[in-house]
Amino acid sequence: MNGYYIKRIGENRGKPRIWLEDQMITRANLNPGDRYEISIKGGAFMLRADPNGSRVISKKENKKTGKVTPVLDINSAELLSLFDGMESVRLVTRKNEIHFLPLATEIRKKERLQRLKMKVQSDTPLDVASLSHGGGLLSHSVKAGLEKEGISSRHTLLNEIRPELLDHSHAVHSWDDRTIAVGAPMQELAFDDAAMRKLERADIAEAGLPCSGASVAGRAKRGTSMPEEHPEVGHLVVAALVILARLNPAVVLLENVIPYASSASASILRNQLRDMGYVTHETVLKGQDFNALEHRDRWAMVAVTEGMHFDWSMLQKPERIDMKVSDILDDVPDDDPSWSEMTGLKAKQERDLAAGKNFKMQIVTKDDERIPTMTKGMAKNRSTDPKFQHPTNPELLRVPSPSEHAKAKQYPPTLIEGLSKTLAHEVLGQAVLNDPFEASARAIAKSIKAFAFENDIDDVVTLAKELCNEITDYAGLVTDQIRPPVAGVSYTGRITVNDLGVAIQDIGNGVGILHRHGAVTSCNLGEEVTIRYQTKKSEPYVGRSDKPAPAVTSELQSAAMIQAHSPAEQHGLFDQPSTSAQSPRMR
């Protein structure tokens, strides 16, 4: 590769057009008058120098300076149909070659959508990645929500800076032998090339990026003017985006404190996810709307790949249920040693009030219908954290237990079993409420199912007019669009349909070329061939590669492995061309 360009697809007289001039052509060692040919393979096409080519590089002369520059006007609707629906293409120049490919973003969009649809239709568990995993409570909510809509899932990547929390997650959540646990700072993983290469693709990614930089208390404590000034977590949006780019999920679910929505990090997320081919949807999930005793409100963002439909109106809120604190209380005896008068904290409250400070103790009775915010430091018995009042002696108080904390956040206490009180409260205090995010996962699942099972027949309408239903259904298994061949263009790809009088050649990017069966009668199903029509009515030239028809086709391998790579990766496009790949120069 000696040049890389993004070129917008224009329009001329109602037809698509790509106009090149000067360096975009000369970098490929092509000049006015040079001949070339065009070939198509892997959902892209290549212009290659050929002294016997049927096409010629044009020129443009500057009347003032006399300078002559090469120009190339590609305005074939059939050829550019490879890029239908795309606004721009990627140009890669090498010696004697110009490659026209879909943008990497377009390839990544198509890969993740095809992977998602294939998995859902085959009832294969979706791969879910979790960043800032913590104790896995958000992961629990997501998995439960998906399952309630009939979608199974598995953990593919769990990243948490504290390895002891991963140990706990392994004990209470379902991992398998393919789950990758990363007990390291997110930013270390993001820029570790060796580790990143080992990460598998994910279908859904969820993350609750650390909020201490954006929270009101966190900023007040450090005196920062913006969340990004936090030295430990203010920059993690960068690492998160790098990892998301590698995972290439079809759906992303993010949560944070409400002030995060107005931070620079959130703006970066919105804009970069947009450029990566996602549509973002944001809301505030309120605990009160989901019958939670703790009215914990969180900002949530769902980013779905373009082509999927999601709207927060899909979120189903439950009917109102009158809850009281007594509904979550443990069976604690009246004479249990956990009860205390807490005279020290009461005295501190009096001093604070006398000094004009509004730091009051938050005392909760069993008949209350709301609990103040339960924080990660509750085990420290701080003055402003909620305390439960004794049922008969109002002077006695106690700190809520970890199991009560879990139930207040709508989680089964089994999820924090085995943790110390301090660590259990810490995990729960930093967690989201279960029900709002389980409902969010259910809405995501509905979006996924609607996409996977939609009846999209528009792509085969043209073929349906000419062929019977059987062949259109068969063709739809391997390609999205069926096109007629264009004279003078070489098509390289495997024969994926060869029946009922027609043959379909998969040239990549979801495009199939329709040939008459009689014209390619010697081709075997699954064989990779190059087919070229000199004119529209002539019999085609059929060239065979050294690749025989495989025992297992690439389509079947994709269904089994559910992996995909871009054409550039497959063909080593960004490497230096081999001698055999270079065509002779013309003069």
Secondary structure, DSSP 8 states (H G I E B T S, - for coil): --EEEEEE-EEETTEEEEEEETHHHHTTT--TT-EEEEEEETTEEEEEE-TT-SEE-EEEE-TTT--EEEEEEE--HHHHGGGTT-SEEEEEEETTEEEEEE-HHHHHHHHHHHHHHHHHHTT--EEEEEES-TTSHHHHHHHHHHHHTT--EEEEEEE-S-HHHHHHHHHHS---TT-EEE-S-HHHHHT-HHHHHT----SEEEE----TTTSHHHHHHHT-SSGGG-TTTTTHHHHHHHHHHHH--SEEEEEE-GGGGGSHHHHHHHHHHHHTTEEEEEEEEEGGGGT-SB--EEEEEEEEETT----GGG----------GGGT-----TT-TT-B--HHHHHHHHHHHHTT-----EEE-TT-S-B----TTGGG--TTSEEEE-SS-TT-EE---HHHHHHHTT--GGGGTTS-HHHHHHHHHTS--HHHHHHHHHHHHHHHHHHHT----GGGHHHHHHS-HHHHHHHHTT-SEEE---TTEEEEEEEEEEETTEEEEEEETTEEEEEEGGGGTT--TT-EEEEE-SSSSS--EEEE-S----SS-HHHHHHHH-----HHHHHTTTS---GGG------
